[in-house]
Structures are given as structure tokens and as C-alpha cells.
Amino acid sequence: MPKIVIIGAGSGFGGRLSLDILSRAPLRESTICLCDIDPVKLRLTTRFVRRLIEKHRLPAKVVANVDRTKLLPGADFVVTSVSVGGPAYYCRPYADEIHIPQKYGIDQAVGDTLGPGGIFRFLRTGPVQLAFCKDIERLCPNALLLNYTNPMAMLTWLHSAGSSVRNVGLCHSVQGSTWELAHYIGVPYEEVTYWVAGINHQSWVLEFKHKGKDAYPLIRKAMENPEIYKKDVIRFEILKHFGFFVTESSPHNSEYLPYFRKNPELMAHFGLGSRKVSLEPPQPRKWLGKNEPVPDLVASHEYASGIMEAVVTNIPFRFNGNVINHGLITNLPEGCCVEVPCMVDRHGVNPCHVGNLPPQCAAINRSNIAVQELAVQAVLNRDREAAFHALALDPLTSAVLPLHKIREMFEEMWAAERHLLKYFERKR
């Protein structure tokens, strides 16, 4: 039975994915190995998984260790969901990645995918993820790496360019976005089908059908309803002007383009708020408490356990995954990271050929890919100047600041995170 290692098990994904795994009958004899550098979070998650196993009388085993190298030997699957340097969305360094750019007029919605926040998150996370890959190459070279850590596109690109590890990047924005579309047009999600492709957090709903019939006319009609429109203003604006609905949320999408957040007036016009980051650490998740009810065995919409089940049973499973573009999307750069429909079975992940995206959609993707490419080169080559070039090409940053101010902001952010960027000072 499979051995599954979850690195970053103290995050929300540790407990959630363990529940997903145990919800699938073919995986119930798995050994779930939990790893986190925070012993308190690791203890809470381990207790939660043990309670699941005991209540539902499952044959699964759970082991835990703060040292991943004790868990990785012989692993079949490795899941990564980590935050390097501090909590993912609280405290420093995340606070600096939001608040320093705000001083320069760059107000990010989330700052974990692109922009100053996404780039610096990648610079501090990429070297650690490369270390994971080197351990996998050495200790479990046949394992499939499933990454949930952001920035997804940059990290998937790095995993593939910097190691030999089989890997795929996983996100829930395709499932979430298509569910929202079904909700907007008032039909059951089980009755819709879709074909979605692009890049992570910016994939395009190329087809959306209800009972086999094109449902885009229903989406455009729903958009005319002011109550529905205000729930997703940015994505409906993108649909109105570029012709296709895009994945991820409206606030997220507003920071990947130059049109929505370049000044306070525009932000107010589109109803966009300014992000503030608490310097207080988050409270432990309530559902991890020892007196909380043990949940039923019901899988979530996350893809990881479905992929594992398909590999174990050889029954194909379809999902949207982040993979390297080898002729999959023909008008996006070869070798970049794309998000496309994939099939998985015992033979691994098999991405589907998409062909050309609509040219305007591909052009928007390429503006983000240019940033990703330079950031990946910065980590692979330990090239600080390539990191600056990535920031200078960011669509929102370049819409707000001249080059000398981008340089000033870059230097201030680098100084704030220098202790996390020592990788760049070592010889290659």
C-alpha cells in the first residue's frame, strides 16, 4: 500500500489531505507520513489524523517527524505545502512583501503569485523546494511530487528545470471557478462540463457547457444582473473586454494585470480593498482541537487524493494540473509552466494537448510568464539581477512605478529578507 509523505503538514493541507486520502477506499491502508518544522503544529495535525483512523477503524498508519529525510525513503507520493520564513499570510516576511510595496503605491490583493510579493515569496521558497527535490532524487526517486505551495507556476517550473523529480502542481482555482460559474447561471455543478487551460491563477474557460450545450450565453446574461456582477467584478470585466472567463478570484486577478490597481481611484471604482497584514501569529485551527468532533470520511474538491487513487488502481482520473509546456499550448512559450487538463493512471500524469489559446488570452498569459521565467532563472543561477528584472517586468509594478523607483523598492525588500536569501550569496 502507498507511502505518502506530506511536507508542511502543519498547514491547512496536512489535515485536509489526510482526510481526503482516508476517504478513498483504495488508499485506506496507506502509511501517511507527516512532516513539519513546527513541532506544535505537527503534533496537532498528527493527533487529528490518528483520531480519524481510530474513529473510523481504518488500517492506515500515521507517523510524524520534523526531519523529512527520516520519512522520505521509499515514498510513493510527496506532497509539499510549506511557507518559508514565517506564516504564509501573517507576520513577517509576508507583511514586508505587502507593506513595503504599498509605500511605493503598489497595493497587492494577495501577493503570493506575481508582483513584488509573489516574486519575493518565490525567491525565499524556491531554494528550499529545490532541497526537497534533491532529497527525493536521493531517497525516493520514483515518487510523484504533488506541490500545493505558491507561487505555483514558478515552483513547478523550478521543480522541472532544476531536478529530475516527477512532479505536478495542484491548485483549486479551476474547480472553484467552474463551480462559481454553475452557481451564477443557476444549474447543478454535476450537469456542467468544461475545458480550461492557460497558466495557474490565470487559466481560461475555453468551453463551458450545460448538458452538452454552450453555456457562455447564460454566463453573459447572468453578468447583466447587478447582484451577480458585483460578486465578481474584475473577472466579468475581463470577460466583457477579452471574451473569456478566467480562473481565480476577482481580487487575485486584479493584481496580475495593469488595469485595476494602479491608483486609489481605480481601486475604489472597482470596489477593491487595500490589504493589511497582521503581525500576530494565527490561532491554531479549531478543527484540530482534541475535543472537536471527528469529521466523516468525505473527500474535498482537492485533486491530490484522486491522483493517488488513479495511480494505485490504474483507473484514470482527470484534473487540471500545472506541468511544463512541451507543445501543449502552442502559442505559449515552450518550456514554461502551463495549467492544462491532465489524465493520470499507473503510468503517471499525462497532460492533454490544447493547441492555441485565443490570441488575446495568450498575450495576457505571456505578460505573466515573462516575470515567471526571470524569477526562475534568478533562483537556478543565483542571479540577483534577474530577480530585479522579473520585478521590473511585472504588469502592475511597471504600470505604477518608473525603473528607478522599482529598483529602490527591490533593494528595500531584499534588505528586509536578506536573512532568507543567503542562497544567492553562495557559489553555484
Summary of the structure (lengths in Angstrom):
residues: 428
radius of gyration: 21.2
end to end distance: 39.5
largest distance: 62.4
contacts: 1516
relative contact order: 0.14
helix: 47%
strand: 16%
